[in-house]
Amino acid sequence: MALRDSSLSLLRFIVLPAIAWPGTVLGQASDITPDVHASHDGVTLDAYARDGRIIFCFNAEKQMKIASEYGVEFSVPKGQARYWDESLPKVVAGTQPYFDLPVRIELKTRGSSRARQISTELGVCVNAEYCTPIRFEITVPASNASGERPPCPAG
């Protein structure tokens, strides 16, 4: 009987809170809203402006993969490269055929906090049968947060 009571206590104080508040107990969920959210052909892009950097989180629907050998290319309009502490255009690639999802890429910024235009191009493969390039054109607003490390949510 004592074993049953301790099992019920365990259930009540560990398992039930994990079900009720999975993000809090497991440390996964976040209330951090992306500064930019875009979606195109089954791929999502969330961008977060932070002090001195912009964090890009790419994810894809289950049957889709992002080609790492093709890479993710970042480019900016003429005259805006000076706002970045990176050589642009820049390609972030991998050695495996596909990136593990979600893909998190950080680019360093330079100068005062300001809105920044950026284009990304990446290869998306469907069911490992065919691949096609897709492009995102976004404007990331001025940094409004510091210190927070936004997640790249799993799809």
C-alpha positions as a printed NumPy array, in Angstrom:
array([[  0.   ,   0.   ,   0.   ],
       [  2.854,   2.385,   0.799],
       [  4.34 ,   1.739,  -2.659],
       [  1.04 ,   2.611,  -4.299],
       [  0.76 ,   5.835,  -2.262],
       [  4.289,   6.902,  -3.228],
       [  3.514,   6.114,  -6.882],
       [  0.437,   8.313,  -6.72 ],
       [  2.483,  11.083,  -5.098],
       [  5.044,  10.791,  -7.883],
       [  2.288,  10.952, -10.471],
       [  0.677,  13.949,  -8.793],
       [  3.844,  16.035,  -8.351],
       [  5.966,  15.159, -11.389],
       [  3.917,  13.718, -14.226],
       [  0.834,  15.933, -13.953],
       [  2.801,  19.216, -13.895],
       [  4.779,  17.992, -16.923],
       [  1.515,  17.499, -18.797],
       [ -0.003,  20.763, -17.636],
       [  3.096,  22.923, -18.196],
       [  5.384,  21.008, -20.621],
       [  7.412,  24.072, -21.603],
       [  8.115,  25.026, -18.021],
       [  9.004,  21.56 , -16.822],
       [ 10.923,  20.493, -19.919],
       [ 12.425,  23.89 , -20.701],
       [ 11.211,  23.875, -24.321],
       [  8.377,  26.3  , -24.836],
       [  9.022,  29.981, -25.15 ],
       [  6.957,  33.119, -25.252],
       [  9.561,  34.841, -27.427],
       [  7.82 ,  36.061, -30.558],
       [  9.907,  36.33 , -33.726],
       [ 10.457,  39.819, -35.125],
       [  9.721,  38.404, -38.589],
       [  7.783,  35.277, -39.521],
       [  7.582,  34.189, -43.155],
       [  6.459,  31.014, -44.877],
       [  7.022,  29.811, -48.422],
       [  6.385,  26.403, -50.034],
       [  6.409,  24.461, -46.751],
       [  9.429,  26.252, -45.262],
       [  9.185,  28.763, -42.416],
       [ 11.628,  31.47 , -41.446],
       [ 11.596,  33.156, -38.049],
       [ 14.048,  36.004, -37.518],
       [ 14.962,  37.563, -34.186],
       [ 16.837,  40.887, -33.9  ],
       [ 19.101,  40.977, -30.862],
       [ 21.927,  43.272, -29.77 ],
       [ 24.656,  42.828, -32.339],
       [ 23.107,  39.944, -34.266],
       [ 20.12 ,  38.546, -36.085],
       [ 19.123,  34.946, -35.53 ],
       [ 17.47 ,  33.11 , -38.423],
       [ 15.509,  29.928, -37.732],
       [ 14.474,  27.832, -40.72 ],
       [ 12.134,  24.869, -40.478],
       [ 10.254,  22.701, -42.952],
       [  7.211,  20.484, -43.116],
       [  7.776,  16.772, -42.469],
       [  8.178,  15.661, -46.087],
       [ 10.562,  18.54 , -46.84 ],
       [ 14.262,  18.946, -46.185],
       [ 16.643,  21.881, -46.529],
       [ 19.644,  21.007, -48.709],
       [ 22.836,  21.696, -46.768],
       [ 25.145,  21.097, -49.728],
       [ 23.27 ,  23.85 , -51.615],
       [ 23.428,  25.979, -48.49 ],
       [ 21.574,  29.048, -47.317],
       [ 22.689,  32.234, -49.046],
       [ 22.277,  35.628, -47.397],
       [ 22.466,  38.829, -49.442],
       [ 21.549,  42.466, -48.864],
       [ 20.662,  45.406, -51.115],
       [ 23.501,  47.503, -52.443],
       [ 24.733,  49.966, -49.815],
       [ 23.471,  47.965, -46.819],
       [ 26.479,  45.667, -46.378],
       [ 27.964,  48.276, -44.029],
       [ 25.25 ,  47.445, -41.473],
       [ 26.548,  43.888, -41.142],
       [ 29.658,  42.55 , -39.441],
       [ 29.788,  39.73 , -42.01 ],
       [ 31.038,  39.486, -45.567],
       [ 27.901,  39.487, -47.696],
       [ 26.733,  37.739, -49.747],
       [ 27.42 ,  34.762, -47.517],
       [ 26.6  ,  31.075, -47.98 ],
       [ 26.213,  28.789, -44.975],
       [ 26.507,  25.182, -46.127],
       [ 27.064,  21.748, -44.654],
       [ 28.735,  18.505, -45.657],
       [ 25.674,  16.262, -45.311],
       [ 22.94 ,  16.282, -47.971],
       [ 20.424,  17.933, -45.595],
       [ 20.492,  20.17 , -42.546],
       [ 19.074,  18.854, -39.277],
       [ 15.903,  20.801, -38.556],
       [ 15.415,  23.384, -37.316],
       [ 18.352,  25.264, -38.869],
       [ 19.692,  28.121, -36.718],
       [ 22.047,  30.675, -38.282],
       [ 23.279,  33.848, -36.581],
       [ 24.689,  36.83 , -38.461],
       [ 26.491,  39.652, -36.687],
       [ 25.365,  43.217, -37.242],
       [ 27.304,  46.474, -37.078],
       [ 26.351,  49.984, -36.027],
       [ 23.264,  51.264, -34.322],
       [ 20.069,  49.285, -34.043],
       [ 18.083,  49.696, -37.27 ],
       [ 15.797,  47.831, -39.612],
       [ 17.769,  45.654, -42.031],
       [ 16.719,  44.189, -45.364],
       [ 18.032,  40.746, -46.211],
       [ 17.353,  38.074, -48.809],
       [ 17.852,  34.383, -48.219],
       [ 17.91 ,  31.66 , -50.819],
       [ 17.949,  27.966, -50.014],
       [ 17.331,  24.627, -51.655],
       [ 14.307,  22.657, -50.523],
       [ 13.926,  18.97 , -51.303],
       [ 10.583,  17.166, -51.268],
       [ 10.586,  13.504, -50.218],
       [ 14.224,  13.315, -51.387],
       [ 12.831,  13.156, -54.948],
       [ 13.364,  16.658, -56.286],
       [ 14.782,  19.938, -55.049],
       [ 13.948,  23.526, -55.861],
       [ 15.329,  26.887, -54.733],
       [ 13.151,  29.226, -52.699],
       [ 13.803,  32.804, -51.672],
       [ 12.744,  34.951, -48.736],
       [ 12.916,  38.772, -48.893],
       [ 12.466,  40.2  , -45.402],
       [ 13.039,  43.354, -43.404],
       [ 14.08 ,  42.679, -39.83 ],
       [ 13.102,  45.544, -37.499],
       [ 15.542,  47.242, -35.161],
       [ 16.678,  45.16 , -32.211],
       [ 14.21 ,  45.334, -29.372],
       [ 15.617,  42.766, -26.975],
       [ 18.899,  41.78 , -25.449],
       [ 20.127,  38.702, -23.714],
       [ 17.231,  36.455, -24.742],
       [ 18.263,  33.394, -26.706],
       [ 15.264,  32.636, -28.854],
       [ 14.62 ,  29.02 , -29.669],
       [ 14.395,  27.572, -33.116],
       [ 11.179,  25.639, -32.608],
       [ 11.018,  22.118, -33.974],
       [  8.423,  21.53 , -36.656]])
